[in-house]
C-alpha cells in the first residue's frame, strides 16, 4: 500500500470551495467532523522534532507519533504528562523516548485544536476507494473560529493504490503538496511563537575561508554568547541539568577560542575576558559536579553488592542537600550586576568593527590561521601521546585529555571552511580517544570526591561506618575499572595516531591545500 500524500491548503481557501472542487470529479460521502485538542511537548532543543517525531497529550492519553503522517507509535493512558522520560512506566515507550531526549525535560510548547473532516471517495459501485482527511488548525476548540492553517491528507486503502494515486494527481493541479516540516505540529508551534531548531547546543557557524581572522573569531564568539544567554533562564528555573551543561560548554569554548585563535585581538582585551570567563567556570563548577554525581546514583548503586546498596544512601542524601545551596549560588551570580556588566561589555566588544591593526593576526585569512593552529595542536597531541606510551603516568593522561579537548574545539570552530565529511571523520577518531581519557580522568576525580564526602557525613557512628565501607568498596571497583581504561589507552591512541590518520591531517591542513568553496 502506498504512503499517504499531504497537501497544504492555500491561505484564504475555504472548505466549501474544496467540496465544490472535489464534486466536479468524484462522488463522496462525508463523516461527522472530529474535534481534537492536545498539548505538544518537546525538549528545549526540540530533540523529538529533529527525529521527525511529536509527543502529544490529550488530557487522557500521551501519544508519540510520526511528525509527517501522524502515525501513532506509542499510546499510553496518562492523567498528566511526565517531566522526564524516566517518569514513564517501564517499557518500550520509556526506553525509546529516553534514547532520544536523555536527561532533558519535556516542555509544554504549544496547544493544538483541530477539526478533521473525513471524505470517503466512492467508485461507481459505491465502494470506498480512498479517504481524504481535511484538517484545520484553529486558535481554540470552537468550530466557528477561523483556521490558522489547513491540510489535506490522501489516505490510500488496501487494494486501491491506483485510485489514491489518481486522486492525488488530480489534487496536485489545484493544491500545493506539503513538504519538509509543513504540518499541524509545525503550524501549531509557529502560532505559539516557537521555531523548532532555533536553538542547538552544537557549534554551527559559517565562515568564509578568506575572512579576516578577527572577524571570523567574533562570529564564533557571538554564537557562543548567544548560546550562553539562551540557557540562563533554564538554569535559574532549574528545568533540567542540560541548561547548565550547554552553558558551561559555551563558556569553555569561548575561553578556548580566546586562548587558541591567537593574536587576533589586543592582548589586554583577551587577557581580561579570559579572566572573566574563568570566574564563570568556577561559579558553576560545584553545581555541575553535583548534577553529574546525582545523575550517576543508579550506576553507583549497581556497582555494589545488594547488601551494600542501601548503605550508600547517606552519601547521595548529602549531595542532594548541598545541591540547593550550589544552585542558589549560581542563580545569584547570574542575576548579579557584576555579571550583567560583564556580559554587556563582552557583547559590545564583539559587535564593534575590527580595527585592522589591533593585533598581528587580525587581518590574516582565517583559513591560514586555522590550518596552523589545528596542525600545531594535532602534532602536540601526537607528541604527548607517544610520550605517555613510554611513561604511562596519570598526570600525563590528565594533561593529554585537555590537549585533545583543545583540538576538538579547533576542529569545531573551523569546520565550515573544510570538507565536512573529512572533519566529521577526524572528530569521530578524536572522540574515541577523548572518551578513553575522559573516563580515566572522571574515575580518578570521582574516587577522591566520594571518599571526601563519605568522611564528612554527619550521621551516627554505626551508619557512618557502613557508609564508609560501601564507599570504599565503590572506590575499589572504580580503581579496577580505571586500570582497565588505562590499559586500553595504548590501543586507542595508536589507532588515532596511525600513519593513515596522520596523513589525513597533513593532507587537509598542509599549506596551500584547496579549501572548501
C-alpha positions as CSV (number, residue, x, y, z in Angstrom):
1,X,0.0,0.0,0.0
2,X,1.4,3.4,-1.0
3,X,2.1,6.2,1.6
4,X,-0.3,9.0,2.4
5,X,0.1,12.3,0.5
6,X,-0.3,15.5,2.3
7,X,-1.3,18.9,0.8
8,X,-1.1,22.4,2.2
9,X,-4.4,24.3,1.8
10,X,-3.6,27.8,0.5
11,X,-4.5,30.7,2.8
12,X,-8.0,32.0,2.1
13,X,-9.1,28.7,0.6
14,X,-12.3,27.6,2.3
15,X,-13.5,24.1,2.8
16,X,-16.7,24.8,0.9
17,X,-14.5,25.6,-2.1
18,X,-12.8,22.3,-1.7
19,X,-16.2,20.5,-1.6
20,X,-17.1,22.1,-4.9
21,X,-13.8,21.2,-6.5
22,X,-14.0,17.6,-5.4
23,X,-17.6,17.2,-6.5
24,X,-16.6,18.0,-10.1
25,X,-14.7,14.8,-10.4
26,X,-15.7,12.4,-7.6
27,X,-18.7,11.1,-5.7
28,X,-18.0,11.1,-2.0
29,X,-19.6,10.8,1.5
30,X,-18.6,12.9,4.5
31,X,-18.2,11.7,8.1
32,X,-19.1,13.7,11.2
33,X,-16.3,16.3,12.0
34,X,-13.9,15.2,14.7
35,X,-12.6,17.9,17.0
36,X,-9.4,17.2,19.0
37,X,-7.3,19.2,21.4
38,X,-3.9,18.4,22.7
39,X,-0.7,19.9,24.1
40,X,2.5,19.4,22.1
41,X,5.6,18.5,24.1
42,X,9.3,18.5,23.3
43,X,12.6,19.4,24.8
44,X,14.1,22.9,24.8
45,X,16.3,21.9,21.9
46,X,13.4,20.0,20.1
47,X,15.1,16.6,20.1
48,X,11.8,14.9,19.1
49,X,11.2,17.3,16.2
50,X,14.7,16.6,15.0
51,X,13.8,12.9,14.8
52,X,10.6,13.7,12.9
53,X,8.5,12.8,16.0
54,X,5.9,14.6,18.0
55,X,4.7,13.9,21.6
56,X,1.1,14.9,22.3
57,X,-1.0,14.8,25.4
58,X,-4.8,15.0,25.0
59,X,-5.6,15.2,28.7
60,X,-6.2,11.5,28.8
61,X,-3.5,9.9,26.6
62,X,0.2,10.5,25.9
63,X,0.9,9.8,22.3
64,X,4.2,9.5,20.4
65,X,3.6,9.7,16.7
66,X,5.5,10.5,13.5
67,X,5.7,14.1,12.5
68,X,4.8,13.8,8.8
69,X,1.9,11.4,8.7
70,X,0.8,11.3,12.3
71,X,1.2,7.5,12.7
72,X,0.9,6.5,16.3
73,X,4.0,4.7,17.6
74,X,3.0,4.6,21.3
75,X,-0.2,5.4,23.2
76,X,-0.2,5.5,27.0
77,X,-3.2,6.5,29.2
78,X,-1.9,9.4,31.2
79,X,-3.8,11.8,33.6
80,X,-0.7,14.1,33.5
81,X,2.4,14.4,31.4
82,X,5.8,13.2,32.7
83,X,8.6,15.7,33.2
84,X,11.3,13.3,32.2
85,X,11.4,10.1,30.2
86,X,12.4,8.3,33.4
87,X,9.0,9.2,34.9
88,X,7.2,6.9,32.5
89,X,6.4,3.3,33.4
90,X,9.0,0.7,32.5
91,X,8.6,-0.4,28.9
92,X,9.4,0.2,25.2
93,X,7.8,3.7,25.2
94,X,10.0,4.9,28.1
95,X,13.1,3.3,26.5
96,X,12.6,4.8,23.1
97,X,11.8,8.2,24.5
98,X,14.8,8.2,26.8
99,X,17.1,7.2,24.0
100,X,16.2,10.4,22.2
101,X,15.7,13.1,24.9
102,X,18.1,11.6,27.6
103,X,18.0,13.9,30.6
104,X,16.2,16.8,29.0
105,X,12.8,17.8,30.5
106,X,9.6,17.7,28.4
107,X,8.2,21.2,27.9
108,X,4.7,22.4,27.0
109,X,5.5,24.1,23.7
110,X,2.1,24.7,22.1
111,X,-1.6,23.9,22.2
112,X,-3.3,22.4,19.1
113,X,-7.0,22.5,18.4
114,X,-8.0,20.7,15.3
115,X,-11.2,19.9,13.4
116,X,-10.9,16.9,11.0
117,X,-13.4,16.3,8.2
118,X,-13.2,12.9,6.5
119,X,-14.3,12.3,2.9
120,X,-14.9,8.8,1.6
121,X,-14.2,8.7,-2.1
122,X,-16.6,6.2,-3.9
123,X,-16.3,4.3,-7.1
124,X,-19.2,3.5,-9.4
125,X,-20.1,0.5,-7.2
126,X,-20.4,2.9,-4.2
127,X,-17.3,1.3,-2.6
128,X,-14.9,3.4,-0.7
129,X,-11.6,3.5,-2.6
130,X,-9.7,6.3,-0.7
131,X,-10.1,8.6,2.2
132,X,-9.4,12.3,2.4
133,X,-8.9,14.0,5.7
134,X,-9.2,17.7,5.7
135,X,-7.7,19.1,8.9
136,X,-8.0,22.6,10.2
137,X,-5.8,24.0,13.0
138,X,-7.8,26.5,15.0
139,X,-6.9,29.0,17.7
140,X,-9.5,27.5,20.0
141,X,-11.8,24.5,20.2
142,X,-14.7,26.3,18.5
143,X,-15.6,25.2,15.0
144,X,-16.6,28.7,14.1
145,X,-13.2,30.2,14.6
146,X,-11.1,30.9,11.5
147,X,-8.4,28.3,10.8
148,X,-4.8,29.2,11.3
149,X,-3.7,26.5,8.8
150,X,-5.3,23.7,6.9
151,X,-4.0,20.4,5.5
152,X,-5.4,17.7,3.3
153,X,-4.2,14.1,3.5
154,X,-4.9,11.4,0.9
155,X,-5.1,8.0,2.7
156,X,-4.8,5.0,0.4
157,X,-6.8,1.9,1.2
158,X,-5.5,-1.6,0.7
159,X,-6.2,-2.8,-2.8
160,X,-6.9,0.6,-4.2
161,X,-3.5,2.2,-4.5
162,X,-4.1,3.3,-8.1
163,X,-7.3,5.2,-7.2
164,X,-5.4,7.0,-4.4
165,X,-2.6,8.0,-6.8
166,X,-5.0,9.3,-9.4
167,X,-6.8,11.3,-6.7
168,X,-3.5,12.8,-5.5
169,X,-2.6,13.7,-9.1
170,X,-5.9,15.4,-9.6
171,X,-5.4,17.4,-6.3
172,X,-1.9,18.4,-7.3
173,X,-3.3,20.5,-10.1
174,X,-5.0,22.8,-7.6
175,X,-3.2,22.4,-4.3
176,X,0.5,22.7,-3.3
177,X,2.0,19.4,-2.0
178,X,3.1,19.9,1.6
179,X,6.8,19.1,2.1
180,X,9.5,19.4,4.7
181,X,8.3,20.5,8.1
182,X,4.8,21.6,7.0
183,X,2.1,20.1,9.1
184,X,-0.2,20.6,12.0
185,X,2.6,20.3,14.6
186,X,4.8,22.8,12.9
187,X,2.0,25.2,12.3
188,X,0.9,25.0,16.0
189,X,4.4,25.7,17.1
190,X,4.7,28.7,14.8
191,X,1.4,30.0,16.1
192,X,2.8,29.8,19.6
193,X,5.9,31.7,18.6
194,X,8.1,28.6,18.6
195,X,10.6,27.8,15.9
196,X,11.8,24.2,16.1
197,X,15.6,24.1,15.5
198,X,16.1,27.7,16.5
199,X,18.3,26.5,19.4
200,X,21.1,24.0,19.4
201,X,23.9,23.5,21.8
202,X,26.1,22.5,18.9
203,X,28.6,25.0,17.4
204,X,27.1,25.7,14.0
205,X,28.7,28.8,12.4
206,X,29.5,29.6,8.8
207,X,32.9,31.2,8.0
208,X,34.4,32.2,4.7
209,X,37.9,30.9,4.1
210,X,39.5,34.3,3.3
211,X,37.6,36.2,6.0
212,X,39.9,38.2,8.3
213,X,40.7,36.1,11.4
214,X,39.5,38.7,13.9
215,X,36.1,39.0,12.1
216,X,35.8,35.2,11.9
217,X,36.6,34.8,15.6
218,X,34.0,37.3,16.6
219,X,31.4,35.4,14.6
220,X,32.3,32.3,16.6
221,X,32.3,34.2,19.9
222,X,28.9,35.9,19.2
223,X,27.4,32.5,18.5
224,X,28.7,31.1,21.8
225,X,27.5,34.2,23.7
226,X,24.0,33.6,22.2
227,X,24.2,30.0,23.5
228,X,25.1,31.2,27.0
229,X,22.2,33.7,27.1
230,X,19.7,31.2,25.8
231,X,20.4,28.9,28.7
232,X,20.4,31.4,31.6
233,X,16.6,31.2,32.2
234,X,16.6,27.4,32.2
235,X,19.4,27.3,34.7
236,X,17.6,29.7,37.1
237,X,14.3,27.8,36.7
238,X,16.2,24.5,37.3
239,X,14.3,22.9,34.4
240,X,16.9,20.3,33.7
241,X,20.6,19.8,34.1
242,X,21.3,20.2,30.4
243,X,20.8,24.0,30.5
244,X,23.8,24.3,32.8
245,X,25.8,21.8,30.7
246,X,25.3,23.7,27.5
247,X,26.1,27.0,29.2
248,X,29.3,25.6,30.6
249,X,30.4,24.2,27.2
250,X,29.7,27.6,25.6
251,X,31.9,29.2,28.3
252,X,34.7,26.6,27.8
253,X,34.6,27.0,24.0
254,X,34.8,30.8,24.4
255,X,37.8,30.6,26.7
256,X,39.4,28.1,24.3
257,X,38.8,30.4,21.3
258,X,40.4,33.3,23.1
259,X,43.4,31.2,24.0
260,X,43.9,29.3,20.7
261,X,43.0,31.7,18.0
262,X,45.9,33.8,18.9
263,X,46.8,37.5,18.4
264,X,43.6,38.4,16.7
265,X,42.5,40.8,19.4
266,X,44.6,43.2,21.6
267,X,46.3,41.1,24.3
268,X,44.9,43.3,27.1
269,X,41.3,42.6,26.0
270,X,42.0,38.9,25.5
271,X,43.5,38.5,29.0
272,X,40.7,40.5,30.6
273,X,37.9,38.4,29.2
274,X,39.7,35.1,29.8
275,X,39.8,36.0,33.5
276,X,36.1,37.0,33.5
277,X,35.2,33.7,31.8
278,X,37.3,31.6,34.1
279,X,35.3,33.1,37.0
280,X,32.1,31.9,35.3
281,X,33.5,28.4,35.1
282,X,34.3,28.4,38.8
283,X,30.9,29.8,39.7
284,X,29.2,26.8,38.1
285,X,31.7,24.0,39.0
286,X,30.1,22.8,42.2
287,X,26.6,22.6,40.8
288,X,27.7,20.7,37.7
289,X,29.7,18.2,39.8
290,X,26.7,17.6,42.0
291,X,24.4,17.1,39.0
292,X,26.8,14.6,37.5
293,X,27.1,12.5,40.7
294,X,23.4,12.6,41.4
295,X,22.7,11.5,37.8
296,X,25.0,8.6,38.3
297,X,23.4,7.4,41.5
298,X,21.8,4.3,40.0
299,X,25.1,3.3,38.3
300,X,27.0,3.7,41.5
301,X,24.5,1.6,43.4
302,X,24.7,-1.1,40.7
303,X,28.4,-1.4,41.3
304,X,27.7,-2.5,44.9
305,X,26.5,-5.9,46.2
306,X,22.8,-5.9,47.0
307,X,23.6,-5.9,50.8
308,X,25.6,-2.7,50.5
309,X,23.3,-0.6,48.2
310,X,21.3,0.9,51.0
311,X,24.5,1.9,52.9
312,X,25.4,4.4,50.2
313,X,22.1,6.4,50.6
314,X,23.5,8.9,53.1
315,X,26.2,9.9,50.7
316,X,23.6,10.9,48.0
317,X,21.3,12.4,50.6
318,X,24.3,14.7,51.4
319,X,24.8,15.6,47.8
320,X,21.1,16.4,47.3
321,X,21.1,18.6,50.4
322,X,24.0,20.6,49.1
323,X,22.7,21.0,45.5
324,X,20.1,23.6,46.6
325,X,22.9,25.8,48.0
326,X,25.0,25.4,44.9
327,X,22.0,26.3,42.7
328,X,21.3,29.4,44.8
329,X,24.9,30.5,44.4
330,X,24.8,30.1,40.6
331,X,21.5,32.0,40.4
332,X,22.8,34.8,42.5
333,X,25.8,35.0,40.2
334,X,23.8,35.1,37.0
335,X,21.4,37.7,38.5
336,X,24.2,39.9,39.8
337,X,25.0,43.4,38.5
338,X,28.6,42.2,38.0
339,X,27.5,39.5,35.6
340,X,25.2,41.9,33.7
341,X,28.0,44.4,33.3
342,X,30.5,41.8,32.2
343,X,28.1,40.3,29.6
344,X,27.1,43.8,28.3
345,X,30.7,44.8,27.8
346,X,31.6,41.5,26.2
347,X,28.6,41.8,23.8
348,X,29.6,45.4,23.0
349,X,33.2,44.3,22.2
350,X,32.0,41.5,20.0
351,X,29.8,43.8,18.0
352,X,32.4,46.5,17.4
353,X,34.0,46.6,14.0
354,X,37.5,45.1,14.0
355,X,40.4,47.5,13.6
356,X,42.9,46.3,11.1
357,X,46.0,47.0,13.2
358,X,44.5,45.8,16.5
359,X,46.7,42.7,16.6
360,X,49.2,40.9,14.5
361,X,46.8,38.2,13.1
362,X,43.7,40.3,13.0
363,X,43.6,40.5,9.1
364,X,45.2,37.2,8.4
365,X,42.8,35.0,6.3
366,X,41.2,32.7,8.8
367,X,42.0,29.6,6.7
368,X,45.7,30.2,7.2
369,X,45.4,30.7,10.9
370,X,43.1,27.7,11.2
371,X,45.5,25.3,9.4
372,X,48.4,26.5,11.5
373,X,46.6,26.1,14.8
374,X,45.0,22.8,14.0
375,X,48.2,21.3,12.7
376,X,50.2,22.5,15.7
377,X,47.7,21.2,18.2
378,X,47.4,17.8,16.4
379,X,51.2,17.5,16.5
380,X,51.2,18.3,20.2
381,X,48.6,15.6,20.9
382,X,50.6,13.0,18.9
383,X,53.8,14.0,20.6
384,X,52.3,13.9,24.1
385,X,50.5,10.7,23.4
386,X,53.8,9.0,22.3
387,X,55.4,10.2,25.5
388,X,52.7,8.5,27.5
389,X,53.3,5.2,25.7
390,X,56.8,5.3,27.2
391,X,55.8,6.8,30.6
392,X,52.2,6.0,31.4
393,X,51.8,8.4,34.3
394,X,48.3,9.5,35.5
395,X,49.2,13.2,35.3
396,X,50.2,12.9,31.7
397,X,46.9,11.3,30.8
398,X,45.0,14.1,32.5
399,X,47.1,16.7,30.6
400,X,46.5,14.9,27.3
401,X,42.8,15.0,27.8
402,X,43.0,18.8,28.0
403,X,45.1,19.0,24.8
404,X,42.6,16.7,23.0
405,X,39.7,19.0,24.1
406,X,41.6,22.0,22.6
407,X,42.0,20.1,19.3
408,X,38.3,19.1,19.3
409,X,37.3,22.8,19.8
410,X,39.5,23.9,16.9
411,X,38.1,21.4,14.5
412,X,34.6,22.5,15.5
413,X,35.4,26.2,15.3
414,X,36.6,25.9,11.7
415,X,34.5,23.0,10.4
416,X,32.7,25.2,7.9
417,X,35.9,26.0,5.9
418,X,37.0,22.4,5.4
419,X,35.3,19.4,3.7
420,X,32.5,18.4,6.1
421,X,32.9,14.6,5.7
422,X,36.6,14.8,6.5
423,X,36.1,17.0,9.5
424,X,33.4,14.6,10.8
425,X,35.7,11.6,10.3
426,X,38.5,13.4,12.3
427,X,36.2,14.4,15.1
428,X,34.9,10.8,15.3
429,X,38.5,9.5,15.6
430,X,39.4,12.1,18.2
431,X,36.2,11.3,20.2
432,X,37.3,7.7,20.7
433,X,40.5,8.9,22.3
434,X,38.6,11.6,24.3
435,X,36.2,9.0,25.6
436,X,39.1,6.9,26.9
437,X,40.9,9.8,28.5
438,X,37.7,11.3,29.9
439,X,36.6,8.1,31.6
440,X,40.0,7.7,33.1
441,X,40.0,11.2,34.5
442,X,36.4,11.0,35.7
443,X,37.1,7.8,37.6
444,X,40.1,9.4,39.2
445,X,38.2,12.5,40.3
446,X,35.2,10.5,41.5
447,X,37.2,8.3,43.8
448,X,38.7,11.3,45.6
449,X,35.4,13.1,45.8
450,X,33.3,10.2,47.1
451,X,35.9,9.4,49.8
452,X,36.0,13.0,51.0
453,X,32.2,13.1,51.1
454,X,31.9,9.8,53.0
455,X,34.3,11.1,55.7
456,X,32.3,14.3,56.1
457,X,28.9,12.8,56.6
458,X,27.1,13.9,59.8
459,X,25.4,10.6,60.7
460,X,25.6,8.2,63.7
461,X,28.8,6.1,64.1
462,X,27.4,2.8,63.0
463,X,25.7,4.2,59.9
464,X,28.8,6.2,59.0
465,X,30.9,3.1,59.3
466,X,28.6,1.2,56.9
467,X,28.6,4.1,54.5
468,X,32.4,4.4,54.6
469,X,32.8,0.6,53.9
470,X,30.3,0.8,51.0
471,X,32.1,3.9,49.6
472,X,35.4,2.1,50.0
473,X,34.0,-0.9,48.0
474,X,32.7,1.5,45.4
475,X,36.1,3.3,45.1
476,X,37.9,0.0,44.8
477,X,35.6,-1.1,42.0
478,X,36.3,2.3,40.3
479,X,40.0,1.9,40.7
480,X,39.9,-1.5,39.0
481,X,37.9,-0.1,36.2
482,X,40.3,2.8,35.9
483,X,43.2,0.5,35.4
484,X,41.4,-1.3,32.6
485,X,40.7,2.0,30.9
486,X,44.3,2.9,31.3
487,X,45.4,-0.3,29.7
488,X,43.1,0.4,26.8
489,X,44.8,3.8,26.1
490,X,47.7,2.4,24.1
491,X,45.5,0.7,21.5
492,X,43.1,3.7,21.3
493,X,45.9,6.2,20.9
494,X,47.8,4.1,18.3
495,X,44.6,4.0,16.2
496,X,44.1,7.8,16.5
497,X,47.8,8.5,15.6
498,X,48.2,5.8,12.9
499,X,50.2,6.7,9.8
500,X,46.9,6.7,7.8
501,X,45.2,9.2,10.1
502,X,48.3,11.4,10.3
503,X,48.4,11.6,6.5
504,X,44.7,12.6,6.6
505,X,45.6,15.6,8.9
506,X,48.6,16.6,6.8
507,X,46.6,16.3,3.6
508,X,43.9,18.6,4.9
509,X,45.9,21.1,6.8
510,X,49.0,21.4,4.7
511,X,49.8,24.8,3.5
512,X,48.3,25.6,0.1
513,X,45.7,22.8,0.3
514,X,42.5,23.7,-1.6
515,X,39.7,24.7,0.7
516,X,36.0,24.1,0.7
517,X,34.3,26.5,-1.8
